[in-house]
Amino acid sequence: MSTFQCKPHATIDRDGAFVASYGSPPVTATNMWDFGAIKSGIREGRVLDEFRNSVLPVWLADSSLVLAFYADPEVRKYDRSGRMVWTTALADPVLDHAFSEFVRRNIEEPNPARIYSLNYITDALATDEEVWFLLAGSEGAPAVILCLDSDTGRLLRRRVVHGVAPARAFALDEEQGRLYIANGADASLSVAVLPDG
């Protein structure tokens, strides 16, 4: 059995040898959590460093990499050598709502040792020319998916799919023009037909 100790934002080969590094984490890693300080920061409307280094990686066909930060509405693309190609900040009412709920739930939680995390993105995938992000929605809200141009990071489309909350994962069939969205509440799968363009 092999075990690997990875550097943040790094690639290793199958033997565990370091290959390349992809940028640097937004903040220095935090080993010890001060729950009181975290709760206090959340009450002040801040995202604490303890949350900010967690990423969702998306590999593209040309071996470039997109990193989406769970607790920052930021997306970065790196080429196969580890050089940053672009960075973009996502903006959407769903993200604003996710932050408000993060603050509200943590303020209302009476247990000082229980902290709700902040997740702006639930799932992501890439096609030849696009990167798709399923935003973390709240109970009863429609699923919102943002589609970015993989070359520039520019927002191309915003898709809203009703009746699938809470959406947890998705897949795309480009040939058929369909999105398959997994519902976390009952393990159902919904199919949404995408409009042209």
Phi and psi in degrees as GROMACS dihedral restraints (atoms count N, CA, C in turn):
[ dihedral_restraints ]
;  ai    aj    ak    al  type     phi  dphi    fc
    3     4     5     6     1  -104.0    20    10
    4     5     6     7     1   142.7    20    10
    6     7     8     9     1  -125.0    20    10
    7     8     9    10     1   144.6    20    10
    9    10    11    12     1  -124.3    20    10
   10    11    12    13     1   136.0    20    10
   12    13    14    15     1  -105.6    20    10
   13    14    15    16     1   108.8    20    10
   15    16    17    18     1   -95.0    20    10
   16    17    18    19     1   144.5    20    10
   18    19    20    21     1   -78.2    20    10
   19    20    21    22     1   153.2    20    10
   21    22    23    24     1   -58.8    20    10
   22    23    24    25     1   136.3    20    10
   24    25    26    27     1    55.2    20    10
   25    26    27    28     1    44.8    20    10
   27    28    29    30     1  -123.2    20    10
   28    29    30    31     1   157.3    20    10
   30    31    32    33     1  -112.2    20    10
   31    32    33    34     1   136.3    20    10
   33    34    35    36     1  -122.2    20    10
   34    35    36    37     1   156.0    20    10
   36    37    38    39     1   -88.2    20    10
   37    38    39    40     1  -177.5    20    10
   39    40    41    42     1   -68.4    20    10
   40    41    42    43     1   -14.5    20    10
   42    43    44    45     1   -95.0    20    10
   43    44    45    46     1     0.3    20    10
   45    46    47    48     1    91.1    20    10
   46    47    48    49     1     6.9    20    10
   48    49    50    51     1   -82.0    20    10
   49    50    51    52     1   141.4    20    10
   51    52    53    54     1   -65.2    20    10
   52    53    54    55     1   133.1    20    10
   54    55    56    57     1  -111.7    20    10
   55    56    57    58     1   -55.1    20    10
   57    58    59    60     1  -155.6    20    10
   58    59    60    61     1   157.7    20    10
   60    61    62    63     1  -113.7    20    10
   61    62    63    64     1   142.1    20    10
   63    64    65    66     1  -113.4    20    10
   64    65    66    67     1    92.1    20    10
   66    67    68    69     1    64.3    20    10
   67    68    69    70     1  -159.0    20    10
   69    70    71    72     1  -134.5    20    10
   70    71    72    73     1   151.3    20    10
   72    73    74    75     1   -61.4    20    10
   73    74    75    76     1   152.6    20    10
   75    76    77    78     1   -61.6    20    10
   76    77    78    79     1   -32.9    20    10
   78    79    80    81     1  -137.2    20    10
   79    80    81    82     1   162.5    20    10
   81    82    83    84     1   -68.0    20    10
   82    83    84    85     1   137.5    20    10
   84    85    86    87     1   -58.3    20    10
   85    86    87    88     1   140.8    20    10
   87    88    89    90     1  -106.9    20    10
   88    89    90    91     1   119.3    20    10
   90    91    92    93     1   -88.3    20    10
   91    92    93    94     1   -35.7    20    10
   93    94    95    96     1  -112.7    20    10
   94    95    96    97     1   133.0    20    10
   96    97    98    99     1   -99.4    20    10
   97    98    99   100     1   125.7    20    10
   99   100   101   102     1   -99.0    20    10
  100   101   102   103     1    96.9    20    10
  102   103   104   105     1   -60.3    20    10
  103   104   105   106     1   -37.0    20    10
  105   106   107   108     1   -62.4    20    10
  106   107   108   109     1   -44.7    20    10
  108   109   110   111     1   -66.9    20    10
  109   110   111   112     1   -37.7    20    10
  111   112   113   114     1   -64.0    20    10
  112   113   114   115     1   -48.5    20    10
  114   115   116   117     1   -60.2    20    10
  115   116   117   118     1   -41.6    20    10
  117   118   119   120     1   -62.6    20    10
  118   119   120   121     1   -44.6    20    10
  120   121   122   123     1   -62.7    20    10
  121   122   123   124     1   -40.0    20    10
  123   124   125   126     1   -64.2    20    10
  124   125   126   127     1   -41.8    20    10
  126   127   128   129     1   -59.5    20    10
  127   128   129   130     1   -30.3    20    10
  129   130   131   132     1   -83.5    20    10
  130   131   132   133     1    -1.0    20    10
  132   133   134   135     1    82.6    20    10
  133   134   135   136     1    26.2    20    10
  135   136   137   138     1  -106.5    20    10
  136   137   138   139     1   150.6    20    10
  138   139   140   141     1   -95.9    20    10
  139   140   141   142     1   115.7    20    10
  141   142   143   144     1   -76.0    20    10
  142   143   144   145     1   154.9    20    10
  144   145   146   147     1   -57.9    20    10
  145   146   147   148     1   -28.4    20    10
  147   148   149   150     1   -57.6    20    10
  148   149   150   151     1   -23.7    20    10
  150   151   152   153     1   -99.4    20    10
  151   152   153   154     1   -17.2    20    10
  153   154   155   156     1   -83.7    20    10
  154   155   156   157     1   -12.5    20    10
  156   157   158   159     1   -95.1    20    10
  157   158   159   160     1    -1.3    20    10
  159   160   161   162     1   -79.7    20    10
  160   161   162   163     1   126.9    20    10
  162   163   164   165     1  -129.1    20    10
  163   164   165   166     1   157.7    20    10
  165   166   167   168     1  -112.2    20    10
  166   167   168   169     1   113.5    20    10
  168   169   170   171     1   -86.8    20    10
  169   170   171   172     1   143.3    20    10
  171   172   173   174     1  -132.4    20    10
  172   173   174   175     1   115.2    20    10
  174   175   176   177     1   -86.6    20    10
  175   176   177   178     1   137.3    20    10
  177   178   179   180     1  -100.5    20    10
  178   179   180   181     1   163.1    20    10
  180   181   182   183     1   -61.2    20    10
  181   182   183   184     1   -28.3    20    10
  183   184   185   186     1   -87.6    20    10
  184   185   186   187     1    14.5    20    10
  186   187   188   189     1    71.8    20    10
  187   188   189   190     1    12.0    20    10
  189   190   191   192     1   -80.3    20    10
  190   191   192   193     1   169.2    20    10
  192   193   194   195     1  -135.5    20    10
  193   194   195   196     1   136.2    20    10
  195   196   197   198     1  -112.4    20    10
  196   197   198   199     1   130.6    20    10
  198   199   200   201     1  -112.2    20    10
  199   200   201   202     1   123.9    20    10
  201   202   203   204     1  -108.8    20    10
  202   203   204   205     1   127.5    20    10
  204   205   206   207     1   -85.6    20    10
  205   206   207   208     1   129.5    20    10
  207   208   209   210     1   -64.8    20    10
  208   209   210   211     1   -41.7    20    10
  210   211   212   213     1  -107.7    20    10
  211   212   213   214     1     7.2    20    10
  213   214   215   216     1  -130.5    20    10
  214   215   216   217     1   136.5    20    10
  216   217   218   219     1   -79.7    20    10
  217   218   219   220     1    53.3    20    10
  219   220   221   222     1  -120.5    20    10
  220   221   222   223     1   141.6    20    10
  222   223   224   225     1  -129.9    20    10
  223   224   225   226     1   134.6    20    10
  225   226   227   228     1  -125.4    20    10
  226   227   228   229     1   143.9    20    10
  228   229   230   231     1  -116.7    20    10
  229   230   231   232     1   136.1    20    10
  231   232   233   234     1  -122.1    20    10
  232   233   234   235     1   142.9    20    10
  234   235   236   237     1   -79.0    20    10
  235   236   237   238     1   179.1    20    10
  237   238   239   240     1   -65.8    20    10
  238   239   240   241     1   -17.6    20    10
  240   241   242   243     1   -89.7    20    10
  241   242   243   244     1    -5.0    20    10
  243   244   245   246     1    97.0    20    10
  244   245   246   247     1     3.8    20    10
  246   247   248   249     1   -81.5    20    10
  247   248   249   250     1   134.4    20    10
  249   250   251   252     1   -69.1    20    10
  250   251   252   253     1   129.9    20    10
  252   253   254   255     1   -95.2    20    10
  253   254   255   256     1   -46.7    20    10
  255   256   257   258     1  -157.1    20    10
  256   257   258   259     1   162.2    20    10
  258   259   260   261     1  -138.4    20    10
  259   260   261   262     1   143.1    20    10
  261   262   263   264     1  -143.6    20    10
  262   263   264   265     1   149.0    20    10
  264   265   266   267     1  -100.7    20    10
  265   266   267   268     1   126.9    20    10
  267   268   269   270     1   -78.8    20    10
  268   269   270   271     1   143.2    20    10
  270   271   272   273     1  -135.7    20    10
  271   272   273   274     1   127.4    20    10
  273   274   275   276     1  -166.6    20    10
  274   275   276   277     1   146.9    20    10
  276   277   278   279     1   -57.8    20    10
  277   278   279   280     1   -29.7    20    10
  279   280   281   282     1   -63.4    20    10
  280   281   282   283     1   -37.5    20    10
  282   283   284   285     1   -68.6    20    10
  283   284   285   286     1   -40.0    20    10
  285   286   287   288     1   -61.5    20    10
  286   287   288   289     1   -42.4    20    10
  288   289   290   291     1   -66.1    20    10
  289   290   291   292     1   -40.3    20    10
  291   292   293   294     1   -60.0    20    10
  292   293   294   295     1   -40.8    20    10
  294   295   296   297     1   -67.4    20    10
  295   296   297   298     1   -43.3    20    10
  297   298   299   300     1   -59.9    20    10
  298   299   300   301     1   -40.9    20    10
  300   301   302   303     1   -68.8    20    10
  301   302   303   304     1   -37.0    20    10
  303   304   305   306     1   -58.5    20    10
  304   305   306   307     1   -46.8    20    10
  306   307   308   309     1   -66.6    20    10
  307   308   309   310     1   -48.7    20    10
  309   310   311   312     1   -59.7    20    10
  310   311   312   313     1   -48.8    20    10
  312   313   314   315     1   -63.8    20    10
  313   314   315   316     1   -38.0    20    10
  315   316   317   318     1   -72.6    20    10
  316   317   318   319     1   -34.0    20    10
  318   319   320   321     1   -67.8    20    10
  319   320   321   322     1   -40.3    20    10
  321   322   323   324     1   -79.0    20    10
  322   323   324   325     1   -15.6    20    10
  324   325   326   327     1   -73.3    20    10
  325   326   327   328     1   117.1    20    10
  327   328   329   330     1   -75.2    20    10
  328   329   330   331     1   -23.2    20    10
  330   331   332   333     1   -78.3    20    10
  331   332   333   334     1   114.2    20    10
  333   334   335   336     1   -65.9    20    10
  334   335   336   337     1   -17.7    20    10
  336   337   338   339     1   -95.0    20    10
  337   338   339   340     1     0.9    20    10
  339   340   341   342     1  -106.9    20    10
  340   341   342   343     1   121.4    20    10
  342   343   344   345     1  -125.8    20    10
  343   344   345   346     1   128.6    20    10
  345   346   347   348     1   -84.9    20    10
  346   347   348   349     1   135.1    20    10
  348   349   350   351     1   -84.4    20    10
  349   350   351   352     1   165.2    20    10
  351   352   353   354     1  -106.7    20    10
  352   353   354   355     1   122.1    20    10
  354   355   356   357     1  -130.1    20    10
  355   356   357   358     1   113.9    20    10
  357   358   359   360     1   -83.7    20    10
  358   359   360   361     1   -30.1    20    10
  360   361   362   363     1  -122.6    20    10
  361   362   363   364     1   137.2    20    10
  363   364   365   366     1   -99.1    20    10
  364   365   366   367     1   -39.4    20    10
  366   367   368   369     1  -155.3    20    10
  367   368   369   370     1   162.4    20    10
  369   370   371   372     1  -153.0    20    10
  370   371   372   373     1   155.4    20    10
  372   373   374   375     1  -154.3    20    10
  373   374   375   376     1   164.1    20    10
  375   376   377   378     1  -127.9    20    10
  376   377   378   379     1   145.2    20    10
  378   379   380   381     1  -111.8    20    10
  379   380   381   382     1  -169.0    20    10
  381   382   383   384     1   -62.6    20    10
  382   383   384   385     1   -34.3    20    10
  384   385   386   387     1  -123.9    20    10
  385   386   387   388     1    -3.1    20    10
  387   388   389   390     1  -138.2    20    10
  388   389   390   391     1   156.9    20    10
  390   391   392   393     1  -124.8    20    10
  391   392   393   394     1   128.6    20    10
  393   394   395   396     1  -112.1    20    10
  394   395   396   397     1   138.1    20    10
  396   397   398   399     1  -127.7    20    10
  397   398   399   400     1   125.2    20    10
  399   400   401   402     1   -89.1    20    10
  400   401   402   403     1   116.3    20    10
  402   403   404   405     1   -78.8    20    10
  403   404   405   406     1   150.1    20    10
  405   406   407   408     1   -75.8    20    10
  406   407   408   409     1   110.0    20    10
  408   409   410   411     1  -100.2    20    10
  409   410   411   412     1   167.2    20    10
  411   412   413   414     1   -95.1    20    10
  412   413   414   415     1   166.1    20    10
  414   415   416   417     1   -55.6    20    10
  415   416   417   418     1   128.6    20    10
  417   418   419   420     1    85.5    20    10
  418   419   420   421     1   -10.5    20    10
  420   421   422   423     1   -87.9    20    10
  421   422   423   424     1   153.3    20    10
  423   424   425   426     1   -68.8    20    10
  424   425   426   427     1   159.6    20    10
  426   427   428   429     1   -76.7    20    10
  427   428   429   430     1   136.3    20    10
  429   430   431   432     1  -120.8    20    10
  430   431   432   433     1   128.5    20    10
  432   433   434   435     1  -124.2    20    10
  433   434   435   436     1   127.9    20    10
  435   436   437   438     1  -103.7    20    10
  436   437   438   439     1   138.7    20    10
  438   439   440   441     1  -118.2    20    10
  439   440   441   442     1   121.5    20    10
  441   442   443   444     1  -110.9    20    10
  442   443   444   445     1   148.2    20    10
  444   445   446   447     1   -70.0    20    10
  445   446   447   448     1   125.8    20    10
  447   448   449   450     1   -71.7    20    10
  448   449   450   451     1   -19.8    20    10
  450   451   452   453     1   -81.9    20    10
  451   452   453   454     1   -31.7    20    10
  453   454   455   456     1  -121.2    20    10
  454   455   456   457     1   -20.4    20    10
  456   457   458   459     1    82.4    20    10
  457   458   459   460     1     3.8    20    10
  459   460   461   462     1   -73.3    20    10
  460   461   462   463     1   139.2    20    10
  462   463   464   465     1   -68.4    20    10
  463   464   465   466     1   123.9    20    10
  465   466   467   468     1   -98.2    20    10
  466   467   468   469     1   -45.2    20    10
  468   469   470   471     1  -148.8    20    10
  469   470   471   472     1   156.6    20    10
  471   472   473   474     1  -128.9    20    10
  472   473   474   475     1   122.1    20    10
  474   475   476   477     1  -111.5    20    10
  475   476   477   478     1   135.1    20    10
  477   478   479   480     1  -117.0    20    10
  478   479   480   481     1   125.3    20    10
  480   481   482   483     1  -121.4    20    10
  481   482   483   484     1   117.5    20    10
  483   484   485   486     1   -87.4    20    10
  484   485   486   487     1   152.9    20    10
  486   487   488   489     1    83.9    20    10
  487   488   489   490     1    16.2    20    10
  489   490   491   492     1  -126.7    20    10
  490   491   492   493     1    11.8    20    10
  492   493   494   495     1   -77.5    20    10
  493   494   495   496     1   142.4    20    10
  495   496   497   498     1   -85.6    20    10
  496   497   498   499     1   118.8    20    10
  498   499   500   501     1   -74.1    20    10
  499   500   501   502     1   133.9    20    10
  501   502   503   504     1  -115.9    20    10
  502   503   504   505     1   -28.4    20    10
  504   505   506   507     1  -156.4    20    10
  505   506   507   508     1   161.5    20    10
  507   508   509   510     1  -152.2    20    10
  508   509   510   511     1   160.8    20    10
  510   511   512   513     1  -136.4    20    10
  511   512   513   514     1   157.5    20    10
  513   514   515   516     1  -127.4    20    10
  514   515   516   517     1   131.5    20    10
  516   517   518   519     1  -111.0    20    10
  517   518   519   520     1    95.4    20    10
  519   520   521   522     1   -63.0    20    10
  520   521   522   523     1   -39.0    20    10
  522   523   524   525     1   -62.0    20    10
  523   524   525   526     1   -41.3    20    10
  525   526   527   528     1   -89.6    20    10
  526   527   528   529     1   -11.1    20    10
  528   529   530   531     1    68.1    20    10
  529   530   531   532     1    42.7    20    10
  531   532   533   534     1  -129.6    20    10
  532   533   534   535     1   145.3    20    10
  534   535   536   537     1  -107.4    20    10
  535   536   537   538     1   135.6    20    10
  537   538   539   540     1  -112.0    20    10
  538   539   540   541     1   120.4    20    10
  540   541   542   543     1  -119.9    20    10
  541   542   543   544     1   126.1    20    10
  543   544   545   546     1   -88.3    20    10
  544   545   546   547     1   130.9    20    10
  546   547   548   549     1   -94.2    20    10
  547   548   549   550     1   122.0    20    10
  549   550   551   552     1   -71.8    20    10
  550   551   552   553     1   -18.4    20    10
  552   553   554   555     1   -78.0    20    10
  553   554   555   556     1   -37.9    20    10
  555   556   557   558     1  -134.8    20    10
  556   557   558   559     1    14.9    20    10
  558   559   560   561     1    61.1    20    10
  559   560   561   562     1    24.2    20    10
  561   562   563   564     1   -85.0    20    10
  562   563   564   565     1   164.7    20    10
  564   565   566   567     1  -125.9    20    10
  565   566   567   568     1   124.0    20    10
  567   568   569   570     1  -106.9    20    10
  568   569   570   571     1   147.2    20    10
  570   571   572   573     1  -116.3    20    10
  571   572   573   574     1   126.8    20    10
  573   574   575   576     1  -117.7    20    10
  574   575   576   577     1   128.8    20    10
  576   577   578   579     1   -84.6    20    10
  577   578   579   580     1   125.6    20    10
  579   580   581   582     1   -84.0    20    10
  580   581   582   583     1   138.0    20    10
  582   583   584   585     1   -69.3    20    10
  583   584   585   586     1   157.5    20    10
  585   586   587   588     1   -66.1    20    10
  586   587   588   589     1   145.7    20    10
